[in-house]
Amino acid sequence: MKKESKVLLASGIVFAAICMRSPIGSVGPLVKFIKSDFLLSSSEAGMITTIPLILFALAAPLAGIIAPRYKSSTVVLFCLLLILGGGWIRSYTNTAGLFVGTILLGTGIGTLNVIQLAIIREQFPDQIGLMTGIYTTSMKLFAALGSGLSVSLVFALSSWRNVLSLWSTLSLIAIILWILISRSKLSIQAKPAILPLHVLGRNFRKPKFWLISGFMGSQALIYYCIVAWLPTILATKSSVVETIGLLMFLVEFLSVISGFAAPIFTHRIHNGLPIVIISSACYLSGILIVFLSNWIPLLILGCCLIGTSSGASFSYALLLIGMNGTTHQETAWLSGFSQMIGYIIAAIGPVLLGSIFDATNNWTIPVLILCCTSISMFLIGKKANNLTRSTTT
């Protein structure tokens, strides 16, 4: 691949990644405005975060059926259009539109979750760690901006609706880049493939693939519960809106740094166990510190630990996918399968925690659930790492 073509493709991947988390990360800080306008309960508000996760899970196998019939660049373009249109519908219509737009947006992001990893695996085979780090960093950086700036932008843009639509409108840049990519001479064959039945049967019997899916699910469940409800928990500690926004920005900003560093570090030492240990311990301790403390310096420390774990665990989950597919097709299948299972697990979180809070008016049980999930993430990640090392060494 020519250098110019590689730069164009990398730019397209990065700007598509930018659109994949900021429309979701911006919901948590704005949830009180959304609840107020639409008179939603906590469990109903949790659905705004849960619906994309359900669509992430459903889009994974559907992408394997639909995407092979079209050029990869065409599929990416269609997904970006879904993000753009879904974001506008979600922002500027009624209650039904709020959920319809969320469904469209979630479908686009869910399909991109699968196909982007396959493109990286095919087009950058010698730079999987670096490109995974860049890809993760792009998502996390704009999730950070979505979490940290959304509340302040409400006052600047006069409405939460304008703020929510802003993050989806960023996809216009990615759309232009992927139009250029589709018109270039780049040959991108990576796409979610339907593997032969005997290969599928063999894959379903591999414990390693189920463990990767479990690790993806446990880290995603914690992260999306944090996105949905950490601002609400922090509001019980501080009444200053700007402080809550800054703490959420800190969570996502630290995840940018750890998300970039984790896959590169793992690739160099050929062992992901340090990342599994650090991310699990940081989640557990960070969640407990935030829940138990009202002192701002400790809240800052807790948010730093949560952010560090968020980026490291997510990028390591993606790296596990990239490292364990023996072919482009199997990597695409593993990406779809692990994200389907993972996001089914994650989708339970925001609604479950919101429902428990509605019933108890207390965050103790939800926090204990997150702590138990952190411990499970460590046990699953350790086993997945051991099996990955045994098959790649």
N, C-alpha and C positions, 0 to 999 in steps of 0.2 A: 504494500500500500504506500502511495506517495505521501510525503510529509504533509503537504497541503490537505490531502484527503483525510489523513489521520487527524489533523487538527480540527477540520470541519466536523468529522464524526464525533470526536471527543467533545466538542462544543455542543453538538446536538444532544448528546447523552447528558451533559451537565445541565443544560437549560431545561431539558425534559424532567430531570431529577428535581430541579428547583420547584416545578409545578406539582410535585407529587406529595409534599408534606405540608407546605404552608397553608393550603386551603383547609387542612384538618387541624393543624396546630393553632390556628387563629380562633377556632371555635371556643375552646376552654375559657380564655379571658373574656370572651363576649357572651358567654352563656347566660349571664344574669340579664343582659339586655334582651336576648332572644326569648328567655323564659317570660320576661315581663311583657313583651309585645304580643306573644302568642299564648300567654297564660298556660305554660307547660309545667308539669310536675318534674321532679328531679329525674325520675325514671324515663319520662318522655324526652327530656333534654339529653339524657345519656344516649338515647337512640340516634341523635345527630352524629355522635362519634361511633356508635356501634354499627350503623347501617353501612358506612364505607368498609368496615372490617368484614362484614358478611359478604359484601360485594367483592372484596379482595379474595375471599375464599372461593366464591362461586366463579369469579372470572378466571381463576387459574386453570381448571379443567376445560372451561368453555373456550379459552384461548387456544388450547390444544386442538380443538375441533375446527375453529373458524380461521385462526391466523395462518395455518399452512397454505390456505388457498390464495393468499395475497402476498404482495411484496412486504417485507418487514417495515420498510419506510412508510408504506401506505397504512399499515396497522398503527404505527406510532402516531402518524398524523391524525388518524381517526380518533385515537385515544385523547390526544391533546385538544381536539375539537369538543369532545365530550366534557373534558375538564372545564374548558372555557364556557360552553353553553350551560352546563350543569351549575357552575358557579354563579352565573348571572340569574338563572331561574331560582336557585336557592335564595339569592339575596333580595330579589325584587318582586316576589309573588306572595301568595298567601300561605297558610299553614300547609296545605297540600303541596304547593310548589316548593316549600322548604324541604320536604322529604323527597319529592320527585327529583329536584335538582341534586340533592345529596346522592340519590341512587345513580344518576347519570355520571356524576363526578367520581363516585366510588368505582363504577365500572371501568372508566378510563384509567384511573390510577391502578386498579387491580390488574388490568391487562399489562400495563407498563411495568409493574412489579416483576412480571414473568419475563417479558421479552427483552427488557434492558439488560438483565443479567446474562441472557443467552448471547446477545450482541457483544457484550464485553468479553465473554468466554471465547467467542469465535474470532473477533477482530483484534483482540489484545491478549493473545495466549501467553506471551512472555511477561506481561505486565498486569496480571490479574490482581495482585495485591495492591499495586499503585492505583489502578483504575477503580477497584472496589472502594479504596479509601477516598478517592476524588468523588465518586458517585455518592457515597454515604455522606461525605462532608457537604456536598451541594444540597442534599435533602435536609440535613440537620441544620445547616446555616439558615435556610429560609424558614424552617420550622421555628428556629430561634427568633427570627425577626417577626414571624407571625404571632408567636406567643408574647414577645416583649413589647412590640410596638402597637398592637391592635387597639388596646384601650386608649392610649394617647391619641391614636389616629381618629378615634370616634369623635373627639372634640375638634380635631382639625378638619375632618371631612363631613362633619355635621350629622353622621348617621352610622350605626353599626353595619347597615346594609351596604353602604359605600365601601367600608373597610373590608367586609367579607368578600365582596366582588373584586376588590383590588388584587387579592392574592391569586385568584383564578385568571385575571386579565394578563398576568405575567406570562401565561402560556402563549400569548401572541408572538413573543420573541422566539420561543421554541418552535412554533409552527413555521415561521419564516425559515429557520435553520433547516428543519426537516424537509421543507419544500426544495431547498437547495440540494440537500443530500439525495433526495429522490430523483433529482434531475442530473446528478453527477454520475460518473462511471463506477461508483462504488458497488461492489457485489456483496450484499449482505444477505446471507442465506439463513442465518440463525433465526429460528422461530420455534415456538412450542410444537413439538412433533408428536404424532400418534405412533408410539412404538409398537412393534409386533407383540402379539399376545404372550408369546413365550418369554419375551424380554420383560414385559410388564409383570408377569407372574414372578419372575426372578427378582425384580426390583421390590415388589411388595413383600418378599420374604427376607429382605435385608434389614436386620435390626438397626443398622447404621442410619438408614434413611428415615426410619421412624423416630430415632433419637434426634436427628437434625430437625425434624418437624416439631418434636417436643420442645427443643431448645428455642426454636423460632417462636413457638406459641407462648412459652412462659415469659420470654423477654417482651414479647409484643403485648401480652395481657397487662403486665406491669406498666409498660410505657403508655398505653392508651388510657389506662385508669389514671395515670399521672396527668396526661394531657387534659382529660375530661374533668377531673375533680381536685387536682392540687390547687388551682386558683381558689376554689371554694374553701378548701381546708385552710389555706393561707389567709383567707378573709376573716377567719375566726381568730387569727393571731394579730392582724393589723388591719386597721380601717382605712389606711392610706392606699388608694388605688394604684398610685405610681410605684409604691414599694412592692406590691404584688406583681405588677408587670415586670419590674426589674428582676425579681426573684425568678420568675418564669423564663425571662430572657437568659438569666445565668444558667438555669438548668439546660436549656437548649444550646447555649454557647459552649459550655463545657463538653456537651455531647458532640459538638463539631470537632473539637480537638481530639477527644478520645476516639471518635469514630474514624478519623483519618489515621491516627497512629496505630490503632489496634491491628488492622490487617497487615500493615507493613511490618510491624514488630513480630507478629505471628509467622509471617512468611519467612522472615530472616532466621528465626530460631527453630522453625519447623515444629513448633509446639504451642498449642493454644491454651494449655492448662493455666498459665499465669493470668491470661485474660479472663478465663472462666472464674477463677478464684477472686480476682479483683472486682469484676463486675458484680458478682453475686454478693460479696461482702459490702460493697458500696451501696447497692440497692437496699440491703437489709438495714445497715446502720443509718443511711440517709433517711429512709422512711420513718424509722423510729425517732430519730432526732427531731424531724419536722413535726411529728405528731406530739411528742412529749414536751417540746420547748416552746416558750413564747418570746424568748430573747432573740433579738434580730441577728446578732453575730452567730448564734447557733443555727438559726434558720438559714443563714447564708451558707454555713458549713454543710448542713443537711442537703440543701439544693445543689451544692457543688458535688457532693457524693452521688446524688441521684443522676445528675447530668453526666458525670464521668461514666457511670454504669450504663446509662441509656445508649450513648454512642458506641461504647466498646462492645456491648453485648449484641447490638443490632448489626454492626459491621462484621463481627465475628460470625454471626449466623449466616450472613450473605457469603462470607469467605468459605464457610463449611460447604455451602452449595457449590461454589465454584471449584473447590478442591476435590469434590467427590464424584463428579460426573466424568465418566471415562470417554464420552463423546459429546459433541455439541448437542445432539438430540437428547442424550440422557441428562445432561446438565439442564436443558430446558425443561425436561420432564420433572427432574428433581426440584427445580425451582418452583414449578407449578404445584407439585404435590406437597412440598414442605410448606409453601405459603398457604395452600388450601387448608391443610390441617392446622397450621399455626394460627391463621386468622379466625378459624372457627373457634379455637380456644380463646383467642384474644377478644372476640366479639362478646363473649359472656361477661367480661369484666365491667365495662362502664355501666351497663344496665343493672347488673347484679349489685354493684356497690351503691348505685343510686337508689335502687329498691330497698336495700337494707337500711340506708340512711333515712328514707321516707318512713320506714316502719319503726326505727329506733330513735331517730333524731340524734344520732351519735355516730362518730367515725371509728369507734374502737374495733368493731368486728371487721369492717372493710380493711382497716390497717393490718389486722392480724392475717387476713387472707393474702394481702400483698407480701407480708413477711414470709408466710409459708411458701408462696410462689417463688420467692427469692431463693429459698433453700432448695426447692425442687429444681430450679434453674441450674444451680451448682451441680447437683447430683446427675442430672441429665447431660449437662455440658461436659462434665468430666468423662463420662462414658463415651459420648460422641467423639470427643477428642482422642481418646485411647484407640477407638476403632479406626478413626481416620488415620492416625499415625501408623497403625499396624498394616494398613493396606497401601500406604504411600511410601513406606520405607523398605 
